[in-house]
Amino acid sequence: MIRSMLQLNIRLREILPILETITDAVFIDNNEGICLWCNTACEELYDIEMEEIQSRTVDDLEREGIFSPSVTKRVLQEKREQTIIHENRQGLRLLTTGTPIFDEHGILQLIITTSRDISGITKKKQADGDVPLVNVRDLDASAVSGQDVADLGEHDIVAFSEPMKNVIALARRLAAVNTTVLITGESGVGKGLLARTLHEEGTRWKQPFITVNCGAIPENLIESELFGYVAGAFTGSRSGGKRGYFEAAQNGTIFLDEISELPINLQVKLLQVIQERQITPVGAVDPIPVDVRIISATNRNLADLVQEGKFREDLYYRLNVVPIEVPALRERTEDIRPLIRLNLAKYNEKLGEHKSISSDAMEILLKYPWPGNIRELQNIVERLVITSSSDLITEEDIFIFIKEAADRNTSPAATTSLSAALEKAEKQILRQALDRYGSTRAIARVLHISQPTVVRKLSKYGLHK
């Protein structure tokens, strides 16, 4: 134990001068949550002096409002890296990550915390005409108010569930490096938003972020769209030629969505671009050097496509340097309620409405399996805000849209889960309608179905007045 502490002190003396030179704020706390040291950037960001906080506990500093909440306390509880968004005394929004340091025996020794002012970055980027920084909310869902959710913007990622927190933690680590990333997951889970997060929180954030949907470009045009062409390259080409997406993304990031749809002949050329870091426009002789980060995404299993001969194995390994799988919405149920509230607030503001969702309606939405994931949730919430006849969205409003979604879905596995969810929802709606309206005629009128249908369904579920 004494030897470990001596080694630790030696290591600290070596790294402190290095930490003093970096622009991020750095705290170092011991395994009891007592502050040992902070750099000059930390003093400036938190408006403190090291003598003011040294040898004091994070509980004391939190009570004084120097920062709130404390990421160090989370690291001490969880014994793993934690990242939060919080505010300092001046109201600046800070992105803070606490990293535990263990000795060779696995005993926690230190917590090193880094903080960055993301409110300042956002203002700077907006002044430069760039898109807003992607925000990530990963605090406890129970601690979030309606206003907190309403404050989230169009480009925010909601991450209250453990699976999504893990995705965000990995994405943050990858944002700082320029490695190639493959994002996988079902359609509608937010792969594009995660790709933008990797770009926005990385070193290339001021440079272009170019999105290419490989499945939406006709096969005969995709090469010229990706790599550009020179004048006279083919009939109908522009007289001055055209830049391709890769050249447009110079020094930034290119996001190749639906990469599985890229034709085999283009897969070869993409592999060459990755290996040689240069492109050759259609009709050109000399290659053009390109410095771009490549992020790709797919909702298909590329390994299976490789086995079927539909995707090149060498390209697969080049793209799959670091994979990130975004979980389906049904696998991150803690995120459903905040997502509904976020989108309800967004569409209320957009459409000038003040609608809310009843608790019974919310329960139905929470049980629904969301085969279309976040995209389906957004569409349904928007339609509910538009079409519901009163300011309170009820289970009757919900049932219509969920039934339509079930009718559109053709996947056997999803249909099975949908059917089960629909039966639960239908039974609940009928039970509540029976208690509220009493007669089958009144129920039929409210639910917009025939009286014989009401009688048959009540019998099916064994419901009686």
Residue pairs with C-beta under 8 A, 6 or more apart in sequence:
4 103
4 104
4 105
4 107
4 109
7 103
8 103
8 109
8 110
12 28
12 36
12 37
16 37
19 26
19 28
19 39
20 39
20 40
22 39
22 41
23 41
24 41
24 114
24 115
24 116
25 38
25 39
25 41
25 42
25 44
25 45
25 46
25 114
25 115
25 116
26 38
26 39
26 41
26 42
26 112
26 113
26 114
26 115
27 35
27 37
27 38
27 42
27 72
27 111
27 112
27 113
27 115
28 35
28 36
28 37
28 38
28 110
28 111
28 112
28 113
29 35
29 36
29 58
29 72
29 110
29 111
29 113
30 36
30 109
30 110
30 111
31 76
31 107
31 108
31 109
31 110
31 111
32 57
33 57
33 58
33 59
33 70
33 72
33 73
33 76
33 111
34 55
34 56
34 57
34 58
35 53
35 54
35 55
35 56
35 57
35 58
35 61
36 54
36 55
36 110
37 50
37 54
38 46
38 48
38 50
38 53
42 48
42 115
43 49
43 50
45 88
45 92
45 94
45 115
45 117
46 66
46 67
46 88
46 89
46 115
47 88
47 89
47 90
48 66
53 61
53 66
58 70
58 72
58 73
59 70
59 73
61 67
61 70
62 68
62 69
62 70
62 73
65 89
66 88
66 89
67 86
67 87
67 88
67 94
67 96
67 115
68 86
68 87
69 84
69 86
71 82
71 83
71 84
71 86
71 96
71 97
71 98
71 113
72 98
72 111
72 113
74 82
74 84
74 98
75 81
75 82
75 98
75 99
75 100
75 111
76 108
76 111
79 100
79 108
80 100
81 97
81 98
81 99
81 100
81 169
82 97
82 98
83 95
83 96
83 97
83 98
83 136
83 138
83 168
83 169
83 172
84 96
84 138
84 139
85 93
85 94
85 95
85 96
85 118
85 135
85 136
85 137
85 138
85 139
86 93
86 94
86 96
87 93
87 94
88 94
92 117
92 119
92 120
93 117
93 118
93 119
93 122
94 115
94 116
94 117
94 118
94 119
95 115
95 116
95 118
96 113
96 114
96 115
96 116
97 113
97 114
97 172
98 111
98 112
98 113
99 111
99 112
99 113
99 114
100 108
100 110
100 111
101 108
101 109
101 110
101 111
101 112
102 108
102 109
103 109
118 133
118 135
121 133
121 205
122 132
122 133
125 131
125 132
125 133
125 205
125 206
126 132
128 206
130 205
130 206
131 155
131 196
131 200
131 209
132 153
132 155
133 155
133 200
133 201
133 205
134 155
134 156
134 157
134 193
134 196
134 197
134 200
134 201
135 152
135 153
135 155
135 156
135 157
136 156
136 157
136 159
136 168
136 197
137 144
137 148
137 152
137 156
137 157
137 158
137 159
137 160
137 338
138 159
138 160
138 164
138 165
138 168
139 160
140 160
141 160
141 334
141 335
141 337
141 338
144 160
144 338
146 341
146 345
149 338
149 341
149 342
149 345
150 341
150 342
150 345
150 349
152 158
152 342
152 345
154 346
155 193
155 196
156 342
157 164
157 168
157 190
157 193
157 194
157 197
158 164
158 335
158 338
158 339
158 342
159 165
159 167
159 168
159 335
160 334
160 335
160 338
161 327
161 332
161 333
161 334
161 335
162 334
163 327
163 331
163 332
164 327
164 332
164 335
167 194
167 324
167 325
167 326
167 327
168 197
170 324
171 194
171 197
171 198
171 201
171 324
172 201
174 181
174 198
174 322
174 324
175 197
175 198
175 199
175 200
175 201
175 202
176 201
176 202
176 203
177 202
178 202
178 203
178 204
178 293
179 321
179 322
180 274
180 293
180 294
180 295
180 296
180 318
180 319
180 321
180 322
181 195
181 198
181 295
181 296
181 321
181 322
181 323
181 324
182 259
182 295
182 296
182 297
182 298
182 302
182 319
182 320
182 321
182 322
182 323
182 324
183 191
183 194
183 195
183 295
183 296
183 297
183 298
183 323
183 324
183 325
183 326
184 191
184 297
184 298
184 299
184 302
184 323
184 324
184 325
184 326
185 191
185 297
185 299
185 325
185 326
185 327
185 328
186 299
186 328
186 373
187 299
187 372
187 373
187 375
188 329
188 372
188 373
188 374
188 375
188 376
189 326
189 327
189 328
189 329
189 373
189 374
190 326
190 373
190 374
191 257
191 297
191 299
191 326
192 211
192 255
192 257
192 297
194 324
194 326
195 211
195 253
195 255
195 257
195 295
195 297
196 209
196 255
198 253
198 295
199 205
199 209
199 252
199 253
199 255
199 293
199 295
200 209
202 253
202 293
204 251
204 252
204 253
204 293
207 249
207 250
207 251
207 252
207 253
208 248
208 249
208 250
208 251
208 252
208 253
209 249
209 252
209 253
209 255
210 245
210 248
210 249
210 252
210 253
210 254
210 255
211 255
211 257
212 225
212 226
212 245
212 254
212 255
212 256
212 257
213 257
213 258
214 222
214 256
214 257
214 258
214 259
214 260
214 261
214 262
215 257
215 258
215 260
215 261
216 258
217 225
219 263
222 262
222 263
222 266
223 266
223 269
223 282
224 233
224 234
224 237
224 242
224 244
224 281
224 282
225 244
225 245
226 244
226 245
226 246
226 266
226 269
226 270
226 279
227 244
227 246
227 247
227 269
227 273
227 279
227 280
227 281
227 282
228 241
228 242
228 243
228 244
228 246
228 247
228 279
228 281
228 282
229 237
229 241
229 242
229 244
229 281
229 282
229 283
229 284
230 241
230 281
230 282
230 283
230 284
231 237
231 238
231 239
231 240
231 241
231 283
232 283
233 241
233 281
233 282
233 283
233 284
234 282
234 283
237 283
241 281
241 283
244 279
244 281
245 254
246 254
246 273
246 279
246 290
246 292
247 279
247 281
247 288
247 290
249 290
249 292
250 290
250 291
250 292
251 291
251 292
252 292
252 293
253 292
253 293
253 294
253 295
254 292
254 293
254 294
254 295
255 295
255 296
255 297
256 262
256 270
256 294
256 295
256 296
256 297
257 296
257 297
258 297
258 298
258 299
259 296
259 297
259 298
259 302
259 319
260 298
260 299
260 300
260 302
260 305
260 310
260 311
262 270
264 310
264 311
264 312
267 311
267 312
267 315
268 312
268 315
270 315
271 312
271 314
271 315
271 318
273 279
273 290
274 294
274 315
274 318
274 319
275 318
276 287
277 289
277 290
277 291
278 287
278 288
278 289
278 290
279 287
279 288
279 290
280 286
280 287
280 288
281 288
294 319
296 319
302 311
302 316
302 319
302 320
303 316
305 311
306 312
306 313
306 316
328 370
328 373
329 335
329 336
329 339
329 370
329 373
329 374
329 377
330 369
330 370
330 417
333 366
336 365
336 366
336 370
336 377
337 362
337 366
339 374
339 377
340 357
340 362
340 365
340 377
340 381
343 377
343 378
343 381
343 382
344 355
344 356
344 357
344 381
344 385
347 353
347 381
347 382
347 385
347 386
348 354
348 355
348 385
351 385
351 386
353 385
353 391
354 391
355 384
355 385
355 388
355 391
355 392
355 393
356 391
356 392
356 393
357 365
357 384
357 392
357 393
358 392
358 393
358 394
358 395
360 394
360 395
360 428
360 432
361 393
361 394
361 395
361 397
361 398
363 428
364 395
364 398
364 399
364 402
364 425
364 428
364 429
365 398
367 421
367 424
367 425
368 402
368 421
368 425
369 414
369 417
369 418
369 421
370 376
370 377
371 405
371 409
371 411
371 414
371 417
371 418
372 379
372 405
376 405
380 401
380 402
380 405
383 401
384 393
384 397
384 398
384 401
385 393
387 397
388 394
388 397
395 425
395 428
395 429
395 432
396 429
396 433
396 446
396 447
398 425
399 425
399 426
399 429
399 447
400 448
402 421
402 422
402 425
403 422
405 418
406 415
406 418
406 419
406 422
409 415
409 418
426 457
426 461
427 461
427 463
429 447
430 443
430 454
430 457
430 458
430 461
430 463
431 461
431 463
433 443
433 446
433 447
434 443
434 458
434 463
434 465
437 443
437 446
438 465
440 451
440 454
440 455
440 458
441 451
443 454
444 450
444 451
444 453
444 454
447 454
458 464
